[in-house]
Amino acid sequence: MEMSRGVTIIKLLIILVVIILIIAIAYIGLGITQQQSRDVRRMSDMNALEKALALYQTSNDTFPISPNGTAIDGTDLVSKELLISESMTEVPKDPLHPEYSYTYSTNLTGTDFTIKFCLEGSSIPGYTTGCNNYITP
């Protein structure tokens, strides 16, 4: 009788370990999916900002001037210029703001711009993990 109890306890421990492993794998998979989703959103934000800046430049013959760089969060001067000019109805900010942010800068005359942004993974072709990614017109 004692022996069957021991076997039952061992079986329960094995089942518990298997359940914990399944939960851990699902948690890791969910984290990767969320990371990829945020990166896709960042690329969508870059596309929207690029289009809005092109509209702004068409109307003003220059991009909003910010030679020292501006973190775009919807409340900064560049965001306000895009909203006032109706180039955008809402300025996007990084999904993990303030940990990450989009940084906009121009040359002194506003004829060129760069937006730097971070990616958490390497699933976006042509871009790398980290904050060394950028778009230009």
N, C-alpha and C positions, 0 to 999 in steps of 0.2 A: 504494500500500500504506500509506503513512504517513497518508493521508487517512481510511481506514476505521478506523484506530486512534483518531484524534482523535474521530471520530463516536461510537465505542464508549465512550470515556471520558466524553463529554458525556452520552450516554444513561445511563450508570451514575450520574453526578452527579444527573441529573434524577430517576432512580428513588430515589436516596438521599434527596433533598429531599422527595419525595412520601411516602416511608416515615416520615421524621421528622415531617412534618406530621400524618400519620395517628396516630402515637403521641402527639403533643402534644394533639390533639383528644380522643383516648380518655382521656388522663390528666386533662384538664380536666373531661370528662364524668363520670369516676369521682369526682373531688373534689366536684362538685356533688351527685351521688347520695349520697355519704357525708354531706355536710352536711345534706341533706334528711332522711336517715335519723336523724341525731342530733337534729334538731329534732322529728321525730315522736316519738322516744323521750322527749324532754323534756316534750312535751305528755302523753304517757302517764304519766310520772312525776308531773306536776302532778295528773292525775286520781287517781292512787293516793294521793298525799299528801292531797289534799282529802277523799277517802273515809276515810282513816285518821284524819284530824283530826276529822271528823264523828263517827266511832265514839268517839274519845277524849272529845270534848265531851259526848256522850250519857252516857257512864259517869261523868264527873267534873264535869259542869255548867260546865266552862270548857275553853278550849284551853290547851295548855302555855304558860306565861307566859314571854315573852322580849321585853320592851319595847325592849331595845337591839339586837336582831337577832342571829341565829345562823346561821352558814353550816352548812347541813345536809350532813353527809358520812358519816353512819352512826355516828360516834363522839361526836357532840356531845350535850348534855343533852336537847335536844328529841327527837332520834332515840332516845336511851335510854328516855325516857318513853313514846314510841310503841311501842317493843319490849317494855318491861316490862308495859305495859297490854294487850299482845297486839293492839293496833290494826293492827300491821303485823308481818310476819315478817322483812322485810328493808327497810331504808330506802334509797331510791335516792339516788344522787349524780349530778351532771352528767356526761355522757359524756366531757367534757374536763376533769374535775376534776384538778388544782386550778386550772387556768387560768380556768375558770368554776365557779360554785357556785350552789346554790339558797340564798336568804337568807330566813329565816323571822323574822317579828316579830309582836308582839301589842300591843294597848293594855295599860294597867297592870292591868286586871282580867281579862284573858284572855277577853273576850267577843267579840273580833274578831281576825282575823289577816290578814297579807299575806305571800305568798311571791313574791319577786322572782326572775326567771330571765332568762337570755340566750337569744337565737335567732341562728343564723348566717345565716339567709336570710329571705326574705319569703314563703315558700310556705304559711304557716299563716294562714288567714283570721282577721282581728281582732287580729293581733299584728304587731310590726315587728321588723326586724333590729336587733340590739343588746341591751343589758341593761336596757331600760326596760319590760319586760313583767312583769306580776304577776297573781296570782289572789287573790281574797278569797272568803269564804263567801257 
